[in-house]
Amino acid sequence: MRHEVDRAFRAASLERTVTFEVNDLLAAADLVRHGLGVCVMPPSLAARFPELPVRPFAAHAPGWTVGVVHPRGDLCPAVAAFLRHVRPRRAPDG
């Protein structure tokens, strides 16, 4: 996430100063709620905090890919059903 936010700021030719970071969404929302910072998150997560104002990126929005890892071999029915709904991708070598 940090890498993508850094990339978006560079692409927009913007500098920023990071005083502190948190990896917990609820903690980040509390910091925003108390005027101690901002939080970059996808709209689906921002919707969990309707009391906080949302400002979408005008350009150069960060983006990321979510991956699924699973064991090789026979899968339980629930995992197999889930995997039918995600795009297959070859695992990295090594």
C-alpha positions as CSV (number, residue, x, y, z in Angstrom):
1,M,0.0,0.0,0.0
2,R,2.7,2.4,0.9
3,H,4.6,1.8,-2.3
4,E,1.4,2.5,-4.4
5,V,0.7,5.7,-2.4
6,D,4.3,6.9,-2.9
7,R,4.0,6.1,-6.6
8,A,0.8,8.1,-6.9
9,F,2.3,11.1,-5.2
10,R,5.4,11.0,-7.4
11,A,3.3,10.7,-10.5
12,A,1.4,13.8,-9.5
13,S,4.7,15.6,-8.7
14,L,3.6,16.1,-5.1
15,E,5.8,15.9,-2.0
16,R,4.5,14.8,1.4
17,T,5.9,14.4,4.8
18,V,5.0,11.2,6.7
19,T,5.2,11.7,10.5
20,F,3.8,8.3,11.4
21,E,2.0,5.3,9.8
22,V,-0.4,2.7,11.1
23,N,-1.3,-0.6,9.5
24,D,-4.7,-0.9,11.2
25,L,-7.7,0.5,9.4
26,L,-9.7,1.3,12.6
27,A,-6.7,3.1,14.1
28,A,-6.2,5.0,10.9
29,A,-9.9,6.1,10.9
30,D,-9.6,7.2,14.5
31,L,-6.6,9.3,13.7
32,V,-8.5,10.9,10.9
33,R,-11.5,11.4,13.1
34,H,-9.4,13.3,15.6
35,G,-7.7,15.5,13.0
36,L,-4.4,13.8,13.3
37,G,-4.0,12.7,9.7
38,V,-5.4,11.4,6.5
39,C,-5.8,7.8,5.2
40,V,-5.6,6.5,1.7
41,M,-7.9,3.5,1.1
42,P,-10.1,2.1,-1.6
43,P,-13.7,3.3,-1.8
44,S,-15.1,0.0,-0.6
45,L,-13.2,0.4,2.7
46,A,-13.9,4.2,2.9
47,A,-17.6,3.3,2.8
48,R,-17.2,1.7,6.3
49,F,-16.7,5.2,7.7
50,P,-19.6,7.3,6.5
51,E,-19.0,10.0,9.1
52,L,-15.6,10.8,7.5
53,P,-15.4,13.0,4.4
54,V,-14.0,11.2,1.3
55,R,-12.0,12.9,-1.4
56,P,-11.3,10.8,-4.4
57,F,-8.0,11.2,-6.3
58,A,-8.4,13.4,-9.4
59,A,-5.6,11.6,-11.1
60,H,-2.8,9.1,-10.5
61,A,-4.9,7.1,-7.9
62,P,-3.0,4.3,-6.2
63,G,-3.9,0.8,-7.2
64,W,-3.0,-2.7,-6.0
65,T,-3.6,-6.3,-6.8
66,V,-5.0,-8.7,-4.3
67,G,-3.8,-12.3,-4.6
68,V,-5.1,-15.6,-3.3
69,V,-2.7,-18.3,-2.2
70,H,-3.8,-21.8,-1.6
71,P,-2.2,-25.3,-1.1
72,R,-1.5,-27.5,-4.0
73,G,-3.4,-30.7,-4.5
74,D,-7.0,-31.5,-3.5
75,L,-9.0,-28.6,-2.2
76,C,-11.9,-28.6,0.1
77,P,-15.2,-27.8,-1.7
78,A,-15.4,-24.2,-0.3
79,V,-11.9,-23.3,-1.5
80,A,-12.5,-24.9,-4.9
81,A,-15.8,-23.0,-5.3
82,F,-14.1,-19.7,-4.4
83,L,-11.2,-20.2,-6.8
84,R,-13.7,-20.7,-9.7
85,H,-14.5,-17.0,-9.2
86,V,-11.0,-15.6,-9.4
87,R,-8.8,-15.1,-12.4
88,P,-6.1,-17.8,-12.6
89,R,-2.5,-16.7,-12.6
90,R,0.7,-18.7,-12.8
91,A,2.6,-18.9,-9.5
92,P,6.0,-17.3,-9.5
93,D,9.0,-19.6,-10.0
94,G,11.2,-20.4,-7.0
